Amino acid sequence: MNRFKASLLLIFLFSQTCFAQFPIVKLAQAYQDLVTDNQTKYAITSICILDANTGKIIFAKNEDKGLATASTLKTITSATAFSILGKDFQYQTTLAYSGKITLDGTLQGDLIIIGTGDPTLGSWRYEQSKENVVLTQWVNAVKAAGIQKIEGKIIGDDSLFGSQSMPEGWIWQDMGNYYGAGTSSLTWRENQFDIHLKPGATVGSSVNISKIVPAMPYIQVINELKTGPAGSGDNAYGYLPPYSSLAYLRGTWGMGIGKNGISLAVPDPAFDAAYRLQDTLKRLNIQSNHVTTTRRLNLDGSTLPAITQKLATITSPSLSEIIYWFNKKSINLYGEQLLKTIAWKSGKTPSTRGGAAAEVNFWAAKGIDKDALNILDGSGLSPGTRVTTLAMASILFQVQKEVWFSDYLNSFPENNGMKLKSGSINDVSAYAGYYTAANGNKYIAVININNYSGSGISKKLFKVLDALK
């Protein structure tokens, strides 16, 4: 090699080395600016940036510290669901009856809705799962069977996932609100209902309930909301425990607020699904002799009667479609349903603990340290869930080779010009995902801060990630 060619090679290698170092220097400075900010004085901050092609750490600080993840945990839950269930997995909900149908159309038995965990049943997000579509299918199946009267009960079979609807570690303030909806093997309308609110004429005056959608006649709502000043927004919370029939509304609802109201969690979705079917049949003059019930409410401890005939099966959207909405809109219910489903399909008791154990074991078998994954739920709503940024980044790196990766990546929202799943709970803010720079360099980025003060921390986290641009 002549001197000229050798010089060119050295210049090229030097420029490549400098280029590789450039984002590291920028990241180090941006990170230092963040951790010396007054807002992060008492915070714990962690970051892990990987080269998406090699998995090599480009920049990391406190990457081995377990922190509350908030909704960035959904990146792990969805990756595990894809891996164990498969991208084409679908739930099935079955309408069946026990007993027999007499010549005059009387069902001498029960009508039973058998749930297997479908979080989309009755959801408005999917054409085939909408409430009116599902109810129409059920009603048509009842009519096709010749049933004109039901002597027995309409039962929501919620037995598969057990009676513990809330993961351990969820807080009281979250539970009664739509984002804290509990799990059930028979869900309905994403286990939520809406309360439309109208502020009073003066600050401190009572807030009025203008409408509840759908009507919830079996729930008593005690409204303690007060009108907040203009610009104060939505500070209203529902307190409605699982399986309760008494809801309290507390907090403030600001004057001039630009939305209708708040959404609460349905306390017993299996009951609600059966109730809606009974109500629909009643309006079509197909009467039943007993009040709606569920498997859980059969207090005599008896098992369900033997199924005589299946009438209809509702099949959910594919897992890819479910995970699209799970990550795009950060639907906590989906995460908890998926975690129990992971346990069920792994041969474990379909519980939150069982799902978390199956999830941790799955990634441990792929080289992720078990101790870096302290998982208590599927959505990240529990502040007790703790995961290191290195573990999360490593999982994001590994899944790139999977056949379902394009569907997985498509589910990530756009944040700061990057494909990043966000996470936010009390004094926790985090982002995790992928970024391709203008020069073609690909990165995996996970950044997490716990115990910061004030508001607007996201912009400061983005300034750190901007060093990759």
N, C-alpha and C positions, 0 to 999 in steps of 0.2 A: 504494500500500500504506500503510495507516494505521500509526501508531506502535505500536499494540498487536500487530498482526500481524508487524511488523518485529522487535519485541522477542522474540516467540515463535520466529521463524525464527532469530534470533541465538542464543537459548538452545539450540534444537535442534542447530544446527551446532556450537556449543561443546561440547554434551554428546557429540555424535558424535565430535568430535576428541579429546576427553578419553578416550572409551571406546576409540578406536582406539589411543591412546597407552598405555592402561593395561597391556595384555599386554606391550608393548615395555619399559616400566619394570620390570615384574616379571621378564621374561626377562633383562634386563640385570643385575639384582641377583642372580638365581639363577645365572646364568652366572658372574658374578664370584665368588660363593661357591664354585662348583665349582673354578675355576682357582686360587683361593688356598688350597684344601684341601691338607693335607700329602700326601695320597695322589696328588695331581696335580702335585706340585712339579716333576718332571722330564718331565711328559707334554706331548704336543701335543694340543690339544683343538680341535675344529671343530664348528660348528653352522650350519645354514641352515634358517630357517623361512619358508615362502612362504604368501601368501594363496592358497588352493586355487582361488578363483574367477578371480583376475586374474594370478597368477604373480608378483606383486610381492613383493620381499623385505620381510618384516616385521622380522626380526632375523637377523643373521649375523655370525659371527666366524671368521676363518681359513677362510672358505668356499672359497677358491681354493688351499688346500694339499692336495696329494695324500697320502692316508693309507691304510694297510692297511684294507680294508673288512670283513674276515671275511665272514660269511654275508649281510650286507646286499647284497653283490654279486648275490645271487640275484634281487633285485628288477629288476636290469638284464637279467640273463640271461633271466628269464622274460618280460619285456616284449619283448625282442628275438625270442624264440622265437614268441610270439604274433603279432608283426608279420610275421615272415618265413615261418613255417610255417603259421599260421592256427590258430584255436581248435579246429577239428575234425580237425586232422592226426592220423594214426595210423601207427604202424610196422607192418611185416609181416615175419614170420619164416616161411620156407618149408622144409618137409621134402620132399626129392626123392630120386631114385635115378638112378644111371648104369648102363649095361650093360643086361642083360635078365633077365627072370624065366622060368625053365624051367618045363616042364609039372609037374614035381614040387615047385614052389614054391621053388626055389633062386634067390636073386638073385646072378647072376654080374656083380657090380659093387658099387658103394659106396652106402651110405645117407648122405645129406648134409643137415645142418641149415644153412641159409643165413640168416645174421643181417644185419639192416640197422640195428642200433643200439637196438632196443627195450629200455629200462631196466626194463621191468615184467615181462619174461618169467620166469615161475616165482615172481613176487612174491606174498606172502600178503595184500597190501593190496587186491587186486581179484579179484572172483569168477572172471572169465574168464581170469585170468592165473596162478592158483594152480598150484603144481607138479604136483599130482595131476591137475588138469584138463588141463594141457598134455600131460603124459605119456600120459594116457588118449586124447587126440585123436591123438597120434602113433602109439600102439600100434594103435588102431582102424584108422588109415590103412594101416599096414603089413599088418595082417590082411586088410583089404579088398582090397589089391593081390594077395593070395594068397602073400605072402612067408612062408616057413617056415624058411628058412635063408639066411644072408648069407655069401657067399664072400669078399667084399671087406671094406672098412673102414667103420666109422661115423665120419664126419668132421664136426667143427664148423667151419663156414666163417666165420672171423673176419677175413677179408681187407679188408673195406671200410674200417675205421678205422685200418688199419696196425698195427704191432707196438708203438708207443710208447704204453703204457697210462697212464703217469703224466704229468701236466702238469709242465712245468719250474717249479721253485721249490717243489714240495712237499717237506716235510721227512721225514727217515728215521723219526722217531717216529710219524708218522701213517700211513705207507704200509701197514703190515701189519694195521691195524685197520679195522673195518667202515666207519668214517667216511672212511677213506682208500682205499676200494676203487677200483681202476683201471678204466679204460674198456675196452670191447671192442664190436665190432659184433655179437657174440653174448654177451649177458650171461645170468646164470642166478641166480635167488633173490637179486636185488640184490647179487650177487657177495659174499656173506658166509656164514659158518657160525659155529656157536655152540660154545663150550667151557664146560661146566659145571664149577664149581670148589667145592672144600670146604676151608675153612681148617684148619690144624693145631690141635692142642690147646693150644699155647703160642706166644707171640710169638716170631717168628724161625724157627719150625719150617716144614717144607715144606708147601706147598699141594698138595692132591691134585686130579687131574682125574677127575671122576666120570663124565663122558659127553661125547662130541663129536657134535653134531647138525647136519647128517646125518653119518654116519660118513665119514671122509676117509682111506681106507686108503693112498692114494698120497702122503700128506703125513706126514712124521715130525715130531712135536712134542717139543721139548726143553724141559722145564718147570723153570725156575729161580726160580719164584715163592716168596716167603716170606710167612708169616702176619704181618699187621700187627696193632697193638693195636685193641681195640674202639673204634669211632667213627672209625677212620682211613679206612674206605671202600675204594673201588676205585682203586688206583694200579697196576693191571696193564696191561701193554702187550704186544702181539704184534709180533714182528719177522719179517716174511714178505714178501720182495721179490717183484715180479712174476715169474711163470714159474718160481718156485722150488718145491722139494718139501721144504724144511727150514724149520720155524718155531721161533722161540725165544719163550718167555714169560718176561718179566722184570718186576720190581717187587714190589709187595705187595698182598695181598688181606686186608682187615680182618676180624677176628673179629666175628661177629654181623651181617655185611652182609646187607641185605635183598633181594638178587637172586641169581640162579643162577650167573651167570658173565659172560664177555665174548664179544664177537663179533669174529671176524677176517675179513680180506679174502681171498676165494678168489683164488689167484695166477694161475689160468688159467681163467676162466669158460667159455670156449668148449669147453675140454677137459672141464670138469665137466658141462656140458649134454649132450655126447655120451656121457660116461661114464654119466650117470643113465639115458639112453635105452638104452644097451647093457645095463646092469644090469637094467632093467625087462624088456627083451625076453628076456634070459637066464632070468629067473625064470618066464617064460611059455613056456620051451622053444623060443624062437626064437634060435638060436645064431649067432654071427658068428666068423669064423676069425682075426681080427686084433685087436690091442689098439686101444683108442680113440685117435684122433688128431685133429689140427686142420690147417687150411690152413697155419698158421705152422710146424707141426712137420714138414711135408713138406720135409725138408732137401735133397732132390735138386733143389729149385727148380722142379719141374714144376707146371704149372697143374692145377686140378681137372679131373677127367674131365667130358666133356660130359653135361649133364643129359638123361636120357631121358624122365623123367616127374615132374611135381610130384604129391606125394601129399596134402599138407595145407598150409594157410596159417593161421597164428595172427595175428590182428589185435589190436593193443594197444588199451587204453583211449584216449580222445581226449586231445589235448594239454591241454585244460582240466582233466581229471581228473588227469593226470600233474603238472601245475603246482600243483594243489591240495595234493598230498602233498609236492611239492618244497619249497614254502615253509612249509607247516604243520609238517612234521617236519624241514626243513632237510637233505634227502638230497643229500649232495655228489655222489654218483654221477650223479644225474639232471642236475645242472648240467653235468658234463663230457660226458655223452652228448648233451645238447641243444646244447652248443657245437659239437661235431663235426658234429652233424646240420645246424646252421645253415650251417656251411661247405659241407657236401655239397649242400644244397639251394640254396646261393648260387652253385654252380658252381665252388667252390674245392676243393682237396685236403681231405678230411675229417679234419683234424687240429685240435689245440687252437689252434695258432698261426693256422691258417686261419679258424677260428671266431671267434677274438678279433679278427682283422683285419676280418672281415665285420661283426662287431658294432660296432666302433668306426666304421667307414665308414658304417654305417647311421645312427648317431646324429649323426655329423658332417654328414651331408646334411640333418639336421633342425636344425642350428644349434648343436650341442654341440661345444665345442672338443675336438679330438682329443687335445691334450696333457693334458686333464683326465681322460682315460680311459686309464690304463696298466694294461691287463688281461692277465693271464697264465693265467687259468683261468676256469672257469665257475661255481665254487662259492664262491670267496673263501677257500679253505683255504690258498692260497699267500700267505705274508706279503709277497711281492713285488708283488702286485696293489695298485695305488694309484689311488684315485678321489677327486675333490674332493666335498665335500658339496653344493656348488652344482650340479655336473653331475648328481649322483644326484637331487637335488630337482627339477631341471629336467626330467629324464626322467619322474619321477613326476607332474609337472604335465602334461606333454604327453599322456600315455597316457589321461588322464581322458576324452578325447573319442572313444576307440576303441570299437568295437562289443563288444570282448571285455573291457572294463574291469570289468564286474561280476564276471566269473569271476576276473580278476586280483585285484581287491580281496578277494574271498571267500577267496583263498588266504593272505592275510596273517593271522598269528596275533594273538590279543589279548594285549597287553602294557601294563600300567599303565592299563587302561581305554581303550586306543587300538589302532588297527589298525597294528601295528608289526612289521616283520621285524627280528629280533635278529641280532647277529653277535658271535661270541666266538672268538678264538684267543689265543695267548700274549700277554698284556699288551695286548690289543686288545678294546674293547667298543664296539658301535655299534648304533643303532636307526634305522630308516627306514620312513616310512609316512604314514598319514593320520589326522586327528582332526577330529571335528565337536564343537564345544563346545555346552554347554547352551543358549547364546543363538543357536545356528544358524551361528555363524562356522565356516568350514572352513579347515583348515590342512594343509600338507604339512611334515613335520618330519624332518630328518636330523641326527643328532648322533653324533659319533665321537670316541673318545679312544684314543690310542696311547701306550704306554710308561708307563702308570700303575703304581703299586705297591700291594701288598696285595690284598685281596679285597672283594667287596661294592660294587663301583663302580656297578653298575646302579641301585641305589637313589638314588645321587647324580645320575645322569643323569636319572632319572625326576623328581627334584625340580626340575630345570631345565624339563623338559617340562610339569610341573604348572602352570607359569606361564600356560599356555594355557587352563587350566580356569576 
